[in-house]
Amino acid sequence: MLERQAHGAHAPEHQGPVVIALVDYGAGNLTSVRKALAALGASVWTPTVPGELARAHGIIVPGVGHFDSTRGLTADWRAAISATVADGTPLLGICVGLQWLFEGSTEAPDVAGLGVFKGTCFIFTGSESARLKVPHVGWNSLTMPRATRLMAGVAPGTQVYFTHSYAAPVVDETAAVCEYGTAFSAAVERDRVSAVQFHPEKSGPSGLHILGNWLRDAR
Protein backbone atom coordinates (compact mmCIF):
# COMPACT_ATOMS: atom_id res chain seq x y z
CA MET A 1 0.00 0.00 0.00
CA LEU A 2 1.20 3.50 -0.74
CA GLU A 3 2.48 5.63 2.08
CA ARG A 4 0.44 8.75 2.74
CA GLN A 5 2.18 12.02 1.94
CA ALA A 6 2.09 14.94 4.35
CA HIS A 7 -0.76 17.37 3.70
CA GLY A 8 0.34 20.08 1.31
CA ALA A 9 3.42 18.23 0.10
CA HIS A 10 4.42 19.05 -3.46
CA ALA A 11 6.84 17.59 -5.96
CA PRO A 12 9.75 19.87 -6.92
CA GLU A 13 9.34 22.22 -9.87
CA HIS A 14 10.77 20.94 -13.16
CA GLN A 15 12.27 22.81 -16.08
CA GLY A 16 10.95 21.97 -19.54
CA PRO A 17 8.01 19.69 -20.33
CA VAL A 18 6.64 17.46 -17.64
CA VAL A 19 7.52 13.81 -18.32
CA ILE A 20 4.68 11.33 -17.79
CA ALA A 21 5.03 7.55 -17.60
CA LEU A 22 2.00 5.90 -19.23
CA VAL A 23 1.96 2.33 -17.92
CA ASP A 24 1.01 -0.28 -20.53
CA TYR A 25 -0.09 -3.60 -19.03
CA GLY A 26 -2.13 -4.69 -22.04
CA ALA A 27 -5.44 -3.20 -20.90
CA GLY A 28 -6.52 -0.76 -23.55
CA ASN A 29 -5.77 1.79 -26.21
CA LEU A 30 -3.23 4.32 -24.98
CA THR A 31 -3.25 6.46 -28.12
CA SER A 32 -6.01 8.87 -27.09
CA VAL A 33 -4.42 9.41 -23.67
CA ARG A 34 -1.07 10.18 -25.31
CA LYS A 35 -2.72 12.67 -27.69
CA ALA A 36 -4.54 14.47 -24.87
CA LEU A 37 -1.37 14.77 -22.79
CA ALA A 38 0.62 15.96 -25.79
CA ALA A 39 -2.04 18.62 -26.44
CA LEU A 40 -1.42 19.85 -22.90
CA GLY A 41 2.34 20.06 -23.47
CA ALA A 42 3.41 16.92 -21.64
CA SER A 43 6.10 14.53 -22.81
CA VAL A 44 4.79 10.95 -22.60
CA TRP A 45 6.59 7.63 -22.74
CA THR A 46 5.74 4.03 -21.93
CA PRO A 47 8.25 2.46 -19.52
CA THR A 48 9.36 -1.07 -20.37
CA VAL A 49 10.67 -2.03 -16.92
CA PRO A 50 9.52 -0.88 -13.46
CA GLY A 51 12.82 0.81 -12.63
CA GLU A 52 12.20 3.42 -15.33
CA LEU A 53 9.38 4.95 -13.29
CA ALA A 54 11.94 6.75 -11.13
CA ARG A 55 12.52 9.36 -13.85
CA ALA A 56 8.83 10.23 -14.27
CA HIS A 57 7.28 13.48 -13.05
CA GLY A 58 3.92 11.69 -12.98
CA ILE A 59 2.53 8.18 -13.56
CA ILE A 60 -0.73 7.25 -15.28
CA VAL A 61 -2.29 3.80 -15.02
CA PRO A 62 -5.08 3.63 -17.64
CA GLY A 63 -7.23 0.64 -18.57
CA VAL A 64 -10.44 -0.50 -20.19
CA GLY A 65 -12.25 -3.82 -20.07
CA HIS A 66 -12.04 -6.56 -17.45
CA PHE A 67 -10.51 -6.11 -13.99
CA ASP A 68 -8.63 -9.37 -14.54
CA SER A 69 -6.33 -7.47 -16.91
CA THR A 70 -4.73 -5.82 -13.87
CA ARG A 71 -2.90 -9.10 -13.31
CA GLY A 72 -0.46 -7.54 -15.76
CA LEU A 73 0.53 -5.13 -12.99
CA THR A 74 2.78 -7.71 -11.41
CA ALA A 75 4.43 -7.47 -8.00
CA ASP A 76 7.49 -5.64 -9.36
CA TRP A 77 5.31 -3.01 -11.06
CA ARG A 78 3.14 -2.62 -7.97
CA ALA A 79 6.23 -2.15 -5.79
CA ALA A 80 7.79 0.37 -8.19
CA ILE A 81 4.57 2.39 -8.49
CA SER A 82 4.12 2.42 -4.71
CA ALA A 83 7.72 3.44 -4.07
CA THR A 84 7.73 6.18 -6.70
CA VAL A 85 4.49 7.70 -5.40
CA ALA A 86 5.75 7.47 -1.81
CA ASP A 87 8.68 9.61 -2.96
CA GLY A 88 6.24 12.32 -4.08
CA THR A 89 5.44 11.50 -7.70
CA PRO A 90 1.73 11.96 -8.53
CA LEU A 91 -0.27 8.96 -9.76
CA LEU A 92 -3.43 9.07 -11.88
CA GLY A 93 -5.67 6.07 -12.58
CA ILE A 94 -8.14 6.11 -15.47
CA CYS A 95 -11.21 3.82 -15.73
CA VAL A 96 -9.99 0.33 -14.73
CA GLY A 97 -6.96 2.20 -13.38
CA LEU A 98 -9.27 3.80 -10.80
CA GLN A 99 -10.79 0.45 -9.88
CA TRP A 100 -7.31 -1.05 -9.42
CA LEU A 101 -6.56 1.53 -6.73
CA PHE A 102 -9.35 0.04 -4.59
CA GLU A 103 -9.08 -3.28 -2.76
CA GLY A 104 -10.56 -5.31 -5.60
CA SER A 105 -13.60 -5.93 -7.77
CA THR A 106 -16.33 -8.54 -7.87
CA GLU A 107 -15.51 -8.83 -11.57
CA ALA A 108 -12.34 -10.78 -10.66
CA PRO A 109 -12.56 -11.68 -6.97
CA ASP A 110 -9.20 -13.46 -6.93
CA VAL A 111 -7.30 -10.39 -8.18
CA ALA A 112 -6.23 -7.88 -5.55
CA GLY A 113 -6.23 -4.17 -6.20
CA LEU A 114 -3.50 -1.90 -4.88
CA GLY A 115 -5.64 -1.02 -1.87
CA VAL A 116 -4.97 2.71 -1.72
CA PHE A 117 -8.70 3.24 -1.22
CA LYS A 118 -10.96 1.01 0.86
CA GLY A 119 -13.83 -0.85 -0.76
CA THR A 120 -14.66 -3.27 -3.55
CA CYS A 121 -15.87 -2.32 -7.01
CA PHE A 122 -19.34 -3.54 -7.95
CA ILE A 123 -21.39 -4.16 -11.09
CA PHE A 124 -24.35 -2.03 -12.10
CA THR A 125 -27.42 -4.23 -11.81
CA GLY A 126 -29.47 -2.71 -14.61
CA SER A 127 -33.21 -2.18 -14.44
CA GLU A 128 -36.30 -4.22 -15.23
CA SER A 129 -37.70 -1.26 -17.13
CA ALA A 130 -34.56 -1.28 -19.33
CA ARG A 131 -34.06 2.41 -18.69
CA LEU A 132 -30.80 1.59 -16.93
CA LYS A 133 -28.62 -0.36 -19.32
CA VAL A 134 -25.33 -2.03 -18.57
CA PRO A 135 -22.65 -1.09 -19.45
CA HIS A 136 -22.95 2.58 -18.56
CA VAL A 137 -21.86 4.23 -21.81
CA GLY A 138 -22.07 7.91 -22.66
CA TRP A 139 -22.10 11.32 -21.07
CA ASN A 140 -23.15 11.86 -17.47
CA SER A 141 -22.87 14.66 -14.96
CA LEU A 142 -20.65 15.15 -11.93
CA THR A 143 -21.14 16.56 -8.48
CA MET A 144 -18.22 17.43 -6.24
CA PRO A 145 -18.63 16.63 -2.53
CA ARG A 146 -15.49 18.50 -1.51
CA ALA A 147 -12.74 20.73 -2.89
CA THR A 148 -9.83 18.88 -4.50
CA ARG A 149 -6.90 19.78 -6.72
CA LEU A 150 -8.01 17.34 -9.42
CA MET A 151 -11.50 18.82 -9.80
CA ALA A 152 -10.60 22.47 -9.23
CA GLY A 153 -12.60 24.74 -11.53
CA VAL A 154 -15.02 21.98 -12.58
CA ALA A 155 -18.61 23.17 -12.21
CA PRO A 156 -21.31 20.94 -10.70
CA GLY A 157 -23.23 19.27 -13.51
CA THR A 158 -20.22 19.10 -15.84
CA GLN A 159 -20.65 16.24 -18.31
CA VAL A 160 -17.90 13.69 -18.93
CA TYR A 161 -17.73 10.47 -20.93
CA PHE A 162 -18.05 7.03 -19.30
CA THR A 163 -17.89 3.45 -20.55
CA HIS A 164 -17.93 0.80 -17.80
CA SER A 165 -19.99 -1.94 -16.17
CA TYR A 166 -18.27 -1.86 -12.76
CA ALA A 167 -17.82 1.08 -10.44
CA ALA A 168 -16.16 2.03 -7.17
CA PRO A 169 -18.14 2.93 -4.04
CA VAL A 170 -18.34 6.46 -2.69
CA VAL A 171 -15.67 6.85 0.01
CA ASP A 172 -14.19 9.64 2.12
CA GLU A 173 -11.62 10.30 -0.63
CA THR A 174 -14.24 10.67 -3.39
CA ALA A 175 -13.60 13.85 -5.38
CA ALA A 176 -16.56 13.57 -7.78
CA VAL A 177 -19.77 11.56 -7.68
CA CYS A 178 -21.92 10.33 -10.56
CA GLU A 179 -25.37 8.73 -10.42
CA TYR A 180 -26.28 5.74 -12.58
CA GLY A 181 -28.96 3.86 -10.73
CA THR A 182 -26.77 4.35 -7.68
CA ALA A 183 -24.07 6.79 -6.65
CA PHE A 184 -20.46 5.83 -7.42
CA SER A 185 -17.02 7.42 -7.33
CA ALA A 186 -16.39 9.22 -10.60
CA ALA A 187 -13.11 10.55 -9.20
CA VAL A 188 -11.03 10.05 -6.07
CA GLU A 189 -8.09 11.93 -4.59
CA ARG A 190 -5.87 11.39 -1.57
CA ASP A 191 -2.58 13.24 -1.30
CA ARG A 192 -0.59 12.40 -4.46
CA VAL A 193 -2.94 9.67 -5.69
CA SER A 194 -5.87 10.57 -7.96
CA ALA A 195 -8.11 8.64 -10.32
CA VAL A 196 -11.13 9.06 -12.58
CA GLN A 197 -13.68 6.46 -13.70
CA PHE A 198 -14.55 8.48 -16.80
CA HIS A 199 -12.26 9.04 -19.77
CA PRO A 200 -10.88 12.59 -19.55
CA GLU A 201 -9.16 12.14 -22.92
CA LYS A 202 -12.62 11.65 -24.50
CA SER A 203 -14.47 14.27 -22.45
CA GLY A 204 -13.73 17.38 -24.49
CA PRO A 205 -12.57 20.63 -22.89
CA SER A 206 -13.72 19.56 -19.43
CA GLY A 207 -11.64 16.40 -19.61
CA LEU A 208 -8.59 18.34 -20.76
CA HIS A 209 -9.12 20.78 -17.89
CA ILE A 210 -9.09 17.90 -15.37
CA LEU A 211 -5.97 16.40 -16.95
CA GLY A 212 -4.40 19.86 -16.85
CA ASN A 213 -5.14 20.11 -13.12
CA TRP A 214 -3.32 16.82 -12.58
CA LEU A 215 -0.38 17.84 -14.78
CA ARG A 216 0.08 21.05 -12.79
CA ASP A 217 0.45 18.88 -9.70
CA ALA A 218 3.03 16.78 -11.55
CA ARG A 219 5.10 19.90 -12.28
VOGU-3710 file (C-alpha; in Angstrom, 3 decimals, decimal comma):
1> mlerqahgah> 0,000/0,000/0,000  1,197/3,501/-0,738  2,481/5,631/2,083  0,443/8,746/2,742  2,176/12,022/1,938  2,088/14,937/4,346  -0,765/17,365/3,703  0,340/20,085/1,312  3,422/18,229/0,100  4,418/19,055/-3,462
11> apehqgpvvi> 6,844/17,587/-5,957  9,754/19,866/-6,922  9,344/22,218/-9,867  10,767/20,942/-13,159  12,267/22,813/-16,082  10,947/21,974/-19,544  8,014/19,694/-20,331  6,635/17,460/-17,638  7,517/13,806/-18,317  4,685/11,326/-17,789
21> alvdygagnl> 5,028/7,546/-17,601  1,997/5,897/-19,228  1,957/2,334/-17,917  1,013/-0,282/-20,530  -0,089/-3,602/-19,033  -2,132/-4,691/-22,039  -5,442/-3,204/-20,902  -6,520/-0,759/-23,547  -5,772/1,787/-26,207  -3,228/4,323/-24,984
31> tsvrkalaal> -3,251/6,458/-28,124  -6,014/8,871/-27,089  -4,421/9,415/-23,670  -1,068/10,182/-25,311  -2,719/12,673/-27,687  -4,543/14,468/-24,870  -1,369/14,768/-22,789  0,620/15,964/-25,793  -2,035/18,625/-26,443  -1,424/19,848/-22,896
41> gasvwtptvp> 2,336/20,061/-23,474  3,415/16,922/-21,642  6,104/14,526/-22,808  4,788/10,950/-22,604  6,585/7,634/-22,738  5,738/4,032/-21,930  8,246/2,455/-19,524  9,365/-1,066/-20,371  10,667/-2,025/-16,919  9,520/-0,877/-13,459
51> gelarahgii> 12,822/0,811/-12,629  12,201/3,421/-15,334  9,383/4,947/-13,291  11,940/6,750/-11,132  12,520/9,357/-13,847  8,829/10,229/-14,273  7,281/13,481/-13,053  3,923/11,687/-12,976  2,532/8,180/-13,558  -0,726/7,252/-15,285
61> vpgvghfdst> -2,294/3,798/-15,020  -5,079/3,628/-17,643  -7,226/0,639/-18,575  -10,441/-0,499/-20,190  -12,252/-3,825/-20,075  -12,042/-6,555/-17,453  -10,509/-6,107/-13,990  -8,631/-9,372/-14,544  -6,332/-7,472/-16,910  -4,734/-5,822/-13,873
71> rgltadwraa> -2,895/-9,099/-13,313  -0,462/-7,535/-15,760  0,531/-5,131/-12,990  2,783/-7,713/-11,407  4,433/-7,473/-7,998  7,487/-5,635/-9,356  5,308/-3,005/-11,062  3,137/-2,621/-7,971  6,228/-2,153/-5,788  7,787/0,374/-8,189
81> isatvadgtp> 4,571/2,391/-8,488  4,117/2,422/-4,707  7,724/3,438/-4,066  7,728/6,185/-6,702  4,495/7,702/-5,396  5,750/7,465/-1,810  8,680/9,608/-2,962  6,235/12,319/-4,076  5,441/11,500/-7,700  1,731/11,960/-8,532
91> llgicvglqw> -0,270/8,957/-9,761  -3,430/9,067/-11,882  -5,665/6,072/-12,575  -8,141/6,110/-15,468  -11,213/3,823/-15,726  -9,987/0,329/-14,730  -6,963/2,197/-13,381  -9,265/3,799/-10,804  -10,789/0,449/-9,877  -7,306/-1,049/-9,419
101> lfegsteapd> -6,565/1,530/-6,732  -9,351/0,039/-4,586  -9,080/-3,278/-2,765  -10,562/-5,306/-5,598  -13,596/-5,932/-7,773  -16,335/-8,542/-7,866  -15,507/-8,832/-11,565  -12,342/-10,779/-10,662  -12,558/-11,681/-6,969  -9,200/-13,456/-6,932
111> vaglgvfkgt> -7,295/-10,390/-8,183  -6,233/-7,880/-5,548  -6,228/-4,168/-6,196  -3,500/-1,905/-4,877  -5,645/-1,017/-1,868  -4,969/2,711/-1,724  -8,703/3,243/-1,221  -10,961/1,013/0,861  -13,827/-0,850/-0,764  -14,660/-3,273/-3,554
121> cfiftgsesa> -15,867/-2,318/-7,014  -19,343/-3,545/-7,949  -21,390/-4,163/-11,092  -24,349/-2,030/-12,104  -27,415/-4,225/-11,806  -29,471/-2,706/-14,613  -33,207/-2,181/-14,439  -36,302/-4,222/-15,231  -37,696/-1,262/-17,126  -34,555/-1,279/-19,327
131> rlkvphvgwn> -34,062/2,414/-18,687  -30,799/1,590/-16,930  -28,624/-0,363/-19,322  -25,326/-2,026/-18,566  -22,648/-1,092/-19,448  -22,947/2,581/-18,562  -21,861/4,234/-21,809  -22,066/7,906/-22,664  -22,104/11,322/-21,066  -23,149/11,856/-17,467
141> sltmpratrl> -22,874/14,663/-14,959  -20,649/15,147/-11,935  -21,140/16,559/-8,480  -18,224/17,425/-6,237  -18,631/16,627/-2,531  -15,487/18,496/-1,513  -12,744/20,727/-2,894  -9,829/18,877/-4,504  -6,900/19,778/-6,721  -8,011/17,344/-9,421
151> magvapgtqv> -11,495/18,819/-9,805  -10,599/22,474/-9,229  -12,598/24,738/-11,530  -15,020/21,984/-12,583  -18,612/23,172/-12,207  -21,310/20,937/-10,703  -23,228/19,272/-13,511  -20,219/19,097/-15,835  -20,652/16,242/-18,310  -17,904/13,693/-18,933
161> yfthsyaapv> -17,732/10,467/-20,931  -18,049/7,029/-19,303  -17,889/3,446/-20,554  -17,930/0,799/-17,802  -19,991/-1,941/-16,170  -18,274/-1,860/-12,759  -17,820/1,081/-10,445  -16,161/2,030/-7,172  -18,136/2,935/-4,041  -18,337/6,465/-2,692
171> vdetaavcey> -15,667/6,852/0,009  -14,186/9,640/2,118  -11,621/10,302/-0,633  -14,239/10,666/-3,391  -13,598/13,846/-5,377  -16,560/13,568/-7,783  -19,774/11,559/-7,682  -21,921/10,334/-10,564  -25,371/8,729/-10,424  -26,277/5,739/-12,583
181> gtafsaaver> -28,961/3,861/-10,725  -26,770/4,347/-7,676  -24,070/6,791/-6,655  -20,462/5,831/-7,422  -17,025/7,424/-7,335  -16,392/9,217/-10,602  -13,114/10,549/-9,197  -11,029/10,045/-6,073  -8,090/11,929/-4,587  -5,874/11,392/-1,568
191> drvsavqfhp> -2,585/13,238/-1,296  -0,586/12,404/-4,457  -2,938/9,673/-5,694  -5,872/10,574/-7,957  -8,106/8,644/-10,322  -11,133/9,056/-12,577  -13,678/6,457/-13,702  -14,554/8,479/-16,798  -12,264/9,036/-19,766  -10,883/12,586/-19,552
201> eksgpsglhi> -9,158/12,136/-22,916  -12,617/11,648/-24,501  -14,469/14,268/-22,451  -13,727/17,381/-24,492  -12,568/20,634/-22,895  -13,723/19,558/-19,432  -11,635/16,396/-19,613  -8,587/18,337/-20,759  -9,117/20,779/-17,887  -9,093/17,900/-15,373
211> lgnwlrdar> -5,970/16,400/-16,952  -4,404/19,858/-16,852  -5,139/20,106/-13,123  -3,319/16,822/-12,577  -0,381/17,840/-14,783  0,083/21,050/-12,791  0,445/18,880/-9,701  3,029/16,782/-11,550  5,097/19,903/-12,278
//
